Amino acid sequence: MLTRPALLLRVEEAILLVLIVLLYRDLHLSWLLFAVLFLAPDLFMLGYLASPRVGAALYNLDHTQVIPILLALFAVATHRRTLLAIGIIWLAHIFFDRMLGYGLKYRTAFKETHLQRI
């Protein structure tokens, strides 16, 4: 297993997913909101209707961890629970996608990712 990077990355993402969901639970945030927003980041795939380049750019913007982490930090600093929930849900979605092997996209095609060819 230690010589299979793709498997190691998936295991890491699965652990992060479990941890972030446990955090969400411990903060007593809305599970209805979680259910409604969990797949929302995938709406950015609609950029592929314009072109693979636009699609990849929008998908990657939405599937990098920096923005939801900054959102969560801002939410904590300003005591905004709904924004914190959104940031955590967004991270959970990213961890879930990466656990399944969906990585950041190259501009050539949707199926070419930094983790594998889907």
Backbone bond lengths (Angstrom), bond angles and torsions (degrees), N, CA, C in turn:
res aa  C-N    CA-C-N  psi(-1)  N-CA   C-N-CA  omega(-1)  CA-C   N-CA-C  phi
1 M - - - 1.449 - - 1.527 110.87 -
2 L 1.316 117.99 -37.72 1.461 120.76 -176.81 1.523 113.04 -68.60
3 T 1.305 117.12 -11.56 1.465 120.23 177.48 1.524 111.12 -105.08
4 R 1.316 117.07 14.29 1.469 122.03 178.94 1.524 108.90 -119.85
5 P 1.332 117.22 85.57 1.473 120.78 -175.18 1.528 114.07 -55.70
6 A 1.324 117.74 -39.18 1.466 119.30 -178.73 1.526 110.54 -62.12
7 L 1.315 116.95 -40.24 1.457 120.75 178.16 1.528 111.18 -68.25
8 L 1.315 116.63 -41.82 1.466 120.67 177.88 1.524 111.13 -59.78
9 L 1.332 116.20 -43.51 1.463 120.03 179.63 1.523 111.15 -63.53
10 R 1.321 117.07 -39.67 1.467 120.16 178.92 1.525 111.76 -66.08
11 V 1.324 115.93 -40.09 1.467 119.88 177.63 1.527 109.82 -64.16
12 E 1.323 117.07 -44.37 1.468 120.47 177.28 1.524 111.22 -56.92
13 E 1.309 116.50 -46.48 1.466 120.62 -178.24 1.523 110.74 -66.17
14 A 1.329 117.77 -36.60 1.462 120.55 177.45 1.527 110.31 -63.44
15 I 1.319 116.95 -42.40 1.466 120.76 178.07 1.525 110.63 -63.97
16 L 1.335 116.84 -43.21 1.468 120.08 177.75 1.524 111.21 -62.91
17 L 1.322 116.81 -38.49 1.464 120.70 178.20 1.528 110.42 -61.99
18 V 1.310 116.82 -47.03 1.466 120.56 178.99 1.533 110.28 -60.44
19 L 1.317 116.53 -45.36 1.468 120.14 -178.95 1.525 112.16 -62.94
20 I 1.333 117.07 -42.22 1.464 119.36 -177.34 1.527 110.93 -70.54
21 V 1.333 117.19 -33.88 1.463 120.40 176.77 1.531 109.98 -69.33
22 L 1.321 117.06 -38.62 1.466 120.07 175.88 1.531 111.30 -63.88
23 L 1.324 116.96 -40.04 1.462 120.83 175.82 1.524 110.33 -60.88
24 Y 1.325 115.88 -45.40 1.464 121.16 179.19 1.529 109.87 -57.60
25 R 1.329 116.04 -45.91 1.462 120.94 179.07 1.529 111.28 -62.06
26 D 1.327 115.81 -45.88 1.467 119.75 -177.19 1.531 112.78 -66.14
27 L 1.314 116.77 -25.39 1.461 120.49 177.15 1.530 112.39 -84.52
28 H 1.338 115.70 -3.31 1.468 122.27 178.35 1.526 111.42 57.14
29 L 1.324 115.30 46.45 1.459 120.69 178.26 1.530 109.48 -87.81
30 S 1.291 116.89 167.73 1.466 123.03 -172.48 1.534 112.85 -72.06
31 W 1.331 115.88 121.09 1.465 120.17 176.48 1.521 110.96 -74.82
32 L 1.318 116.98 -26.40 1.465 119.48 174.86 1.524 109.65 -64.39
33 L 1.326 116.29 -45.18 1.465 120.59 177.16 1.531 110.19 -60.62
34 F 1.319 116.90 -41.16 1.467 121.65 178.28 1.529 109.97 -58.09
35 A 1.334 116.27 -48.94 1.464 120.87 -178.48 1.533 112.01 -63.29
36 V 1.315 116.03 -39.98 1.466 120.70 -177.89 1.530 111.54 -69.78
37 L 1.335 117.76 -39.68 1.467 121.23 -172.38 1.530 115.47 -97.29
38 F 1.322 118.08 -10.18 1.458 119.81 -171.98 1.533 112.75 -55.85
39 L 1.300 118.33 -41.61 1.471 120.73 -178.52 1.532 113.33 -95.19
40 A 1.317 117.45 -1.04 1.468 121.26 -178.07 1.531 113.76 -54.77
41 P 1.337 120.49 -38.96 1.466 118.72 179.75 1.531 113.98 -58.98
42 D 1.322 116.94 -23.19 1.462 118.78 -179.86 1.525 112.84 -72.19
43 L 1.314 117.15 -10.22 1.466 119.45 175.71 1.526 111.18 -62.45
44 F 1.326 116.56 -23.10 1.460 119.84 179.07 1.528 112.10 -67.86
45 M 1.324 117.25 -11.88 1.466 120.19 174.97 1.527 110.81 -65.95
46 L 1.313 116.75 -18.65 1.463 119.74 178.79 1.520 111.70 -60.19
47 G 1.321 117.05 -19.37 1.462 120.40 175.57 1.518 112.60 -59.53
48 Y 1.325 116.58 -22.76 1.468 120.03 177.63 1.518 111.86 -67.20
49 L 1.324 117.55 -17.42 1.461 120.00 175.25 1.523 110.97 -66.57
50 A 1.333 116.04 -28.66 1.467 120.53 177.54 1.523 110.00 -78.63
51 S 1.335 116.43 -51.53 1.461 121.91 178.74 1.523 108.70 -177.09
52 P 1.341 117.46 160.50 1.464 119.38 176.43 1.532 112.46 -59.93
53 R 1.321 117.08 -35.20 1.464 120.28 -179.66 1.529 111.43 -66.21
54 V 1.329 117.11 -47.71 1.466 121.69 178.17 1.523 109.87 -64.80
55 G 1.317 116.58 -44.05 1.457 121.05 179.38 1.510 112.30 -58.84
56 A 1.325 116.72 -47.04 1.464 121.01 -179.93 1.530 110.70 -63.52
57 A 1.323 116.81 -42.30 1.465 120.09 -179.48 1.531 111.38 -62.53
58 L 1.327 116.71 -47.17 1.469 120.04 -179.80 1.527 111.21 -66.90
59 Y 1.322 116.66 -43.59 1.458 120.66 179.67 1.525 110.54 -60.90
60 N 1.329 116.29 -46.08 1.461 119.85 -178.79 1.521 112.29 -66.45
61 L 1.320 117.00 -37.91 1.460 120.61 176.72 1.528 110.02 -58.98
62 D 1.309 115.74 -42.36 1.459 121.48 -176.72 1.532 113.13 -81.43
63 H 1.311 117.99 -18.55 1.459 121.09 -175.80 1.529 113.56 -111.50
64 T 1.317 116.65 20.04 1.461 119.62 169.44 1.524 107.17 -98.61
65 Q 1.297 116.78 151.48 1.458 121.07 -172.62 1.531 113.85 -80.56
66 V 1.299 117.56 -14.26 1.464 120.86 -174.30 1.531 112.36 -60.97
67 I 1.307 117.73 -48.55 1.468 120.16 -175.48 1.528 112.04 -65.17
68 P 1.344 119.92 -49.03 1.465 117.29 178.58 1.534 113.51 -65.69
69 I 1.327 118.00 -30.48 1.469 119.72 176.00 1.522 109.88 -66.71
70 L 1.328 117.17 -44.96 1.467 120.11 177.56 1.527 111.34 -62.65
71 L 1.324 115.94 -39.39 1.466 119.79 177.48 1.526 110.58 -62.27
72 A 1.320 117.16 -44.70 1.467 121.16 179.61 1.531 111.08 -64.10
73 L 1.320 116.88 -41.19 1.471 120.20 178.10 1.527 111.02 -63.72
74 F 1.320 116.33 -43.46 1.465 120.86 176.90 1.529 109.88 -61.22
75 A 1.326 116.59 -42.03 1.459 121.04 -179.55 1.526 111.32 -62.93
76 V 1.319 116.75 -41.24 1.468 120.06 178.14 1.524 110.10 -65.61
77 A 1.324 116.22 -43.94 1.473 120.44 -178.10 1.526 112.55 -64.90
78 T 1.331 115.97 -30.10 1.468 119.70 -176.67 1.537 112.72 -107.44
79 H 1.319 116.23 6.05 1.468 122.77 177.46 1.532 112.03 58.56
80 R 1.317 115.72 47.18 1.472 120.90 179.63 1.523 109.30 -111.73
81 R 1.316 115.01 97.02 1.462 121.25 -174.53 1.524 113.16 -63.80
82 T 1.316 117.63 -37.23 1.462 119.32 -179.02 1.525 110.53 -66.10
83 L 1.323 117.05 -42.47 1.469 119.75 176.56 1.515 111.27 -64.50
84 L 1.318 117.14 -36.81 1.466 120.44 176.41 1.523 110.06 -63.36
85 A 1.308 116.69 -43.46 1.462 120.59 177.66 1.523 110.63 -59.69
86 I 1.317 117.06 -44.02 1.470 120.74 -179.96 1.521 110.36 -62.69
87 G 1.323 117.68 -44.06 1.462 120.31 178.51 1.518 112.47 -61.45
88 I 1.325 116.66 -41.82 1.457 120.44 -179.88 1.523 110.95 -69.02
89 I 1.313 117.52 -41.75 1.473 121.15 177.89 1.521 109.95 -61.63
90 W 1.306 116.00 -43.01 1.466 121.92 179.49 1.526 109.99 -60.07
91 L 1.329 117.03 -45.94 1.467 120.55 177.20 1.520 111.19 -63.33
92 A 1.324 116.82 -41.21 1.466 120.00 178.37 1.526 110.22 -58.97
93 H 1.322 116.74 -42.11 1.457 120.82 178.44 1.532 110.86 -60.88
94 I 1.315 116.63 -46.02 1.468 120.82 -179.92 1.526 110.21 -61.80
95 F 1.323 117.29 -46.08 1.470 120.67 179.08 1.525 110.49 -61.34
96 F 1.333 116.90 -40.86 1.461 121.33 179.06 1.526 110.99 -62.39
97 D 1.330 116.11 -47.90 1.466 119.95 178.46 1.523 111.28 -58.37
98 R 1.311 116.87 -46.53 1.468 120.69 -177.94 1.525 111.06 -66.90
99 M 1.322 116.91 -35.43 1.453 120.66 176.68 1.532 110.37 -60.53
100 L 1.329 115.94 -36.49 1.464 120.91 179.27 1.527 112.62 -80.55
101 G 1.330 116.73 -6.98 1.459 120.15 178.75 1.512 114.68 98.93
102 Y 1.331 117.01 4.33 1.462 120.10 177.53 1.518 108.59 -84.65
103 G 1.298 116.19 111.33 1.448 120.53 -178.57 1.507 111.51 -105.62
104 L 1.317 114.50 -171.30 1.460 120.69 175.19 1.520 108.80 -65.93
105 K 1.298 116.14 146.92 1.464 121.44 -171.10 1.525 112.30 -94.90
106 Y 1.326 113.90 145.90 1.456 120.66 168.72 1.516 107.88 -89.59
107 R 1.304 116.76 157.44 1.469 119.58 -175.33 1.518 113.41 -74.54
108 T 1.319 117.29 -6.14 1.459 120.28 -177.80 1.519 113.09 -74.91
109 A 1.350 117.30 -42.93 1.462 120.54 -178.47 1.520 109.62 -164.15
110 F 1.315 115.72 153.31 1.465 121.31 -178.95 1.524 111.72 -58.88
111 K 1.311 116.33 -35.44 1.469 119.98 -174.63 1.520 114.34 -79.25
112 E 1.310 118.20 -6.01 1.465 120.65 178.58 1.516 108.81 -97.99
113 T 1.345 115.87 114.64 1.452 120.85 -176.89 1.529 110.31 -125.04
114 H 1.310 116.13 170.89 1.460 119.85 178.98 1.523 111.51 -72.49
115 L 1.313 117.94 -12.99 1.463 120.96 179.03 1.522 112.46 -95.82
116 Q 1.319 116.41 -38.04 1.461 120.30 -175.75 1.528 109.88 -173.76
117 R 1.308 115.10 172.90 1.462 120.32 169.11 1.527 106.03 -94.13
118 I 1.316 115.48 122.02 1.472 120.55 -175.53 1.524 109.64 -81.71
